[in-house]
Amino acid sequence: MNVSKQLPVDLILPEVVQHLLATPSLVIEAAPGAGKTTRVPPALLKILPGEVIVLEPRRIAARMAARRVAQEMGEQVGETVGYQVRFEEVSGPRTRLRFVTEGVLTRRLLSDTMLKGVSAVVLDEFHERHLDGDLALGLLRRLQVTTRPDLKIIVMSATLDAAPIAQYLDNCPIVRSEGRAFPLQLDYAGYSTAPLEQQVARAVETLLSEGETGDTLVFLPGVAEIRRAIREIEPIARRRGMLLAPLYGELSPAEQDMAVQKASKQKIIVSTNVAESSVTVEGVTAVVDSGLARIAGHSHWTGLPILEVQRVSQASAKQRAGRAGRTAPGRVIRLYAEEDFRRRPEVDRPE
């Protein structure tokens, strides 16, 4: 494996391997930036005979993780490492490590109820508690206790309360790893009556005027807010010769790659919560957090699913802040008050 640098999670890999040789399930707690997404799955290939499937909550995370792991193994995506998301699959006859979105596994279980040839399933970023992720865990656990006792189930997260999940998995072991220790300067902008896009532009201007030299990642709840913020930030970016890139799920893979890959110029990335977890966005040393996200729910009047703009939990806010401290000391500006942060729920409510 052509691993470029040591990551904190590397220190716990021997313990992970030891537990999985002795028990069918494991819960891994690793802080943002520890490297769990890119280092744990390849380690499983060395001790297991079959395929390893990694569930990611978002398509961009599945693609980026597969590319990063393939790069560290000195290969192209589609050889040993591949990915499968909605409407797109990159794999080959030699693929043994497959990053997929949560719904892909559910559909596979309909046609292949035994998961033939699969030795392990890793549920990454499980703290987000999406419906598909919870359903996948339930189906995998049922398979494990009935016809596939050899199937390994690994649940990974940065901000999950691990004890209930470990209890559900027959009181399996919990392994913990620390993340990167780069310091973060955290500031609260406080309450403002200005439109959100103007608050974002003001925060970006503050970061740049105070000498920020890395890329800036802005978190907003949705595409409409991203477009308004880009219009507001554009004069700042043009004046300073910076790149301005949106990032959200509906963009094409090429447009998403342009946002997340390291560029020759300083960059401002304006994103929904797709950039909140999983693989590191290279070059980001500053984060502007609106504290908002569009969260799936349902209407009590119609019974239909809806997306509502809501305040994110403390766990999500910490994940967002962690984007700035992964490769160097970082700076975070939250566009709300510290008292507001303390009043938020500690973790996300399961979907």
Secondary structure, 3 states (H helix, E strand, C coil): CCCCCCCHHHHHHHHHHHHHHHCCEEEEEECCCCCHHHHHHHHHHCCCCCEEEEEECCHHHHHHHHHHHHHHCCCCCCCCEEEEECCEEECCCCCCEEEEEHHHHHHHHHHCCCCCCEEEEEECCHHHCCHHHHHHHHHHHHHHHHCCCCCEEEEEECCCCHHHHHHHCCCCCEEEECCCCCCEEEEECCCCCCCHHHHHHHHHHHHHHCCCCCEEEEECCCHHHHHHHHHHHHHHHHHHCCEEEEECCCCCHHHHHHHHCCCCCCEEEEECHHHCCCCCCCCEEEEEECCEEEEEEECCCCCCEEEEEEECCHHHHHHHHHHHHCCCCEEEEECCCHHHHHHCCCCCCCC
